[in-house]
Amino acid sequence: MQTNGFIKHNNINIIKVTKEECIAEAIINKNSLNPYNIIHGGLIFSLGDTVTGYHAKLFNGKSLTLDAQIDFLRPGKGEKIIAKSKMIKCGKSTIILTANIYDLKNTLIAIMKTTYFFIKQ
């Protein structure tokens, strides 16, 4: 999945994947910015969805995003943003995770909650 077109196109890299925590980063360039020269909310959302998606995969293989909600707390600025995922609850058919997204100064810029549906293999 690391070489997936969308993930690669948006300069997202997976840093760490364990059952306790998943960490990913997005490298920022001029195409990552909105018209106000801050990191586009869609990229912040995509990073959160990617890090929680990788995390969900550890618990039951294939899954799809069933629901996702994000709160943008501060403008995203800098050369990189980092997302850290934690599992909240894992059931037979769904899993709930959170992702905290930070800038390089370790300032929390967004909080995301996701629910994934496990696909039967």
N, C-alpha and C positions, 0 to 999 in steps of 0.2 A: 504493500500500500504506500510505502514511502515515495515511490516514483509516480504515484497517481498524478495525472495531468493537472487537476485543480490545485492540489496541494503544492506541487512543484511550481506551478505558475504563480502562486501567491507567496512563494518563498517561505513556506512553512516546513520546519524541521522537527522531528520527534527527537527529544533529548534523552528521556528516561521512561521506561515502561515497566512498572511492577504492579502487583495487585493492590498495594497500599497507595501508590501515587503514580501519576503520569504527568510528564512535563514536556511542553512543546514551545517553540519560539517561532515568531514571524520576523523576518528581516525586512525592514522598511525601506522603500525607495520612493521616488516621486509618483509612481503609479499607485502607491498605497494610500495616498492622501486625498482628502475631499477638497472641495473648492476653498475651504478656510485654512488649508495647509495643516490640518490635523489628521491623524490616522482615521481612515474611513471606518465607520461603524460596522459595515459589512465584513471587513477584514477581521475586526476584533471578534465579531460573532463567529466567523469561519474558523478562527483559531480555537475558540472555545468548543465549537462543535467537533473539530478534529481531535483535540486532546481528549475530550470525553468519549468520543467514538473509539479511539484506540484503546482507551481504558476499558470500555464495555466489552470489547472483543476478547479480552483476557478471561472474562467470566463465562462466556458461552458461545464463543466463535462469532458467527455472523449476526449483525444486528442493524436495525435501521432507526433513525431518529423518529420518535413518536411525538415528542413535544420538546420545545426549547424556549426558555425565557431568559432575557438578559436585562440587567440594569447597568446603564452606563453612568459611572460615578464622576469621572473626570475626563478631560480631553486626553487622547492618546498622543504622545509626542516622543520623539527620539528615534534612534536607529534600529531598535528592536523592541518587541513586546514578548512577554513570557506568560504562558498559561500553566496552571497547576490544577490537576483534577483529583478529586477525592470521591470515593464511592460512598453513597448514603445508605442505599438498600438494594439488595439483589434478590429478586424472586425467581420463579420458574420461567416466566415469560417476559419480564421487564426488569430493568435496572435503572436506578436514579443516581445521578452523579452531579457534582458541582464543579465549576471551574472558576478560579480566581485569576484574573488577568492583570498583570503588572507591567509598568514601564521599567526602564533600566535603573531608575532611582528607587526601585522596589515600592513605588506608589501604586496602590490598588486603583485601577481605572475602570474595571467592570467585574460584575459577578454574574455567573450564568448557572442555571439549573437545567439539566436535560434528563429526559426519559427515553430510553431505548427499548425497542421491542426485539426480542431474540427470534431470529428466523430458524425454523426447524431445518436441520441439514439432512 
